[in-house]
Structures are given as structure tokens and as C-alpha cells.
Amino acid sequence: MTFENHIYATLVISVVKRYFNFIYKLGIKNNNLIKSFGLSEEHPDSFQSRIREKIFSDPRLEVKDSKQEISLEEAEVLISECDQRIKEIIEENMVLEYKEYASKYNDLMTSIIIKLILYAGITYRAIRDIKFENVNKIHNTICINSYIIHLPNKLSEQLDYYISIREKVQKDKIIFADTLFIGADGNILNSKTALISNTLREFMGRGDLTGIIKFAVIQMISKGVNQSILQDFTKVGGDIYKYCQEKVNEDKSLSSSRYLDSKLRSLETFDML
């Protein structure tokens, strides 16, 4: 799948789903289609499965390298999808017993985790290590790998809601997990990334975390974040950092040359020589 077609397909899936959900609420119903939205992605009759079958069976399209960073357009789609899912869950007022709403809880948690990774570029391992006490509601900050950072306002509000649900999950339990993100059973988050990968695959057709981590790291490098601090904070390895740095260098090569040239020509020795 070409880069442009990959973005287009992702946008189409997102927009079409919202459109049909909207007209369904207006009373224009297509029950079979709406039912397909709620089916597991692996189900052959699910909306995502049928759309992607069409996409991947088209010989004119090629699959995008899953190790490549996502684009800014894909990041925007991913954020929009996460926000929409969180908004729907909040509107449903998920205050009932968590056992009846385990899937909704997982949807809420994974959407917030994806947004946090997109923002900070941290690894899944770092996500699992965040302690509940690392969140400071008063100052709107979170401590990750000993670094205290401010959260974007919307993400902070969404995290506050998750915390309120998390407290209900652990209600009346004898053993409490001290990590911020916990499973629907109240225990520490599973070391496998299946939940998040499934959500990513549903939202944009690829389930790897590497693509969004690389996107975030590239954003930080382009803003001049020091390498040692960046790697210590995110816990990304040298290979990922090198890849991201090379991407930034490619994007800035022309502008960097122009910048350096202009500075050299401004030197007093330029006219003297």
C-alpha cells in the first residue's frame, strides 16, 4: 500500500464509521452494518475486516512497512479516534461494576496509553512502570522514569477520568497494584502488548507500537531534545534513536545548509577573504 493510500484508507474507515453511526442515531438504520462495527476485528464479517480485505487484495496497493514511523496525518487520525472512543465511554458514564464493562475499561485505558506514547515517545515497558503516585493532579504533571513532565490539558482530563474508574476496579480488593495502568482484573498490566496492538490495528491498520514511538521521538529530536535525556526518558534503544535522528537529518539537510551558509556569509572574514 502506498503512503498516500494508507492514509486515505485509514481516514475512510474512520469517517465512514462515524457517518453511519450518526445517521443510525437519526433513525436511518442499517442494522447489519452497525452490527459489523461491534464485531471483533478478526471476525470475517466485521467492518474493519471487510474493508481491509478489499484494500489488501487490490494489487495496486502495497503494504506499508510496519517499522516505519507514522506520519503526522496518521497521528492526527489516531488521536481523533482515541478521543472519540474516550468521549463515548465518558458519555456512557461508566460507573457500574467493572466486571460488566471490562471491554469498555480496556478501550478507555488503551486509548489513553496510546495518546501518552504519542506524546512522550515512551516504550510500553516504561508505561507499565509508571506508579499511581507518579500522577500529580494539582500540578497537572506525571513522573516517568524519574522525569516530571506536564500533560496536555485534554489528556490530563481523560487520565483523571480513567483514575476514577481505576479506583472502582480495585474496590474491595485485598492486594492492590501500585502501577497507574492495571488490567480489568485489578492486577498489574500484562507484559504483552496485545490490547494496545489490537486497538492500533483497528484505528489505522497496523498494530505495532514502534511506529508511534518513532513518530514521537522524531518530534522531540526535531525540537532539540538532548540525546542522553531523550533516551533515558523514553527508554528507546540506540537503533531506534539512530533511525529517528537520520530521519530528522534528512528533513533538515537543505534548511540546515541554508542556515549555515547564511551564518558563514555574515562573518566579518567573509568580506575580508
Helices and strands as residue ranges (DSSP letters): H 3-25, H 31-38, H 47-56, H 72-91, G 98-101, H 102-120, H 124-129, G 132-134, E 135-136, E 141-144, E 147-150, H 153-169, H 194-204, H 210-222, H 227-234, H 238-265, H 268-272
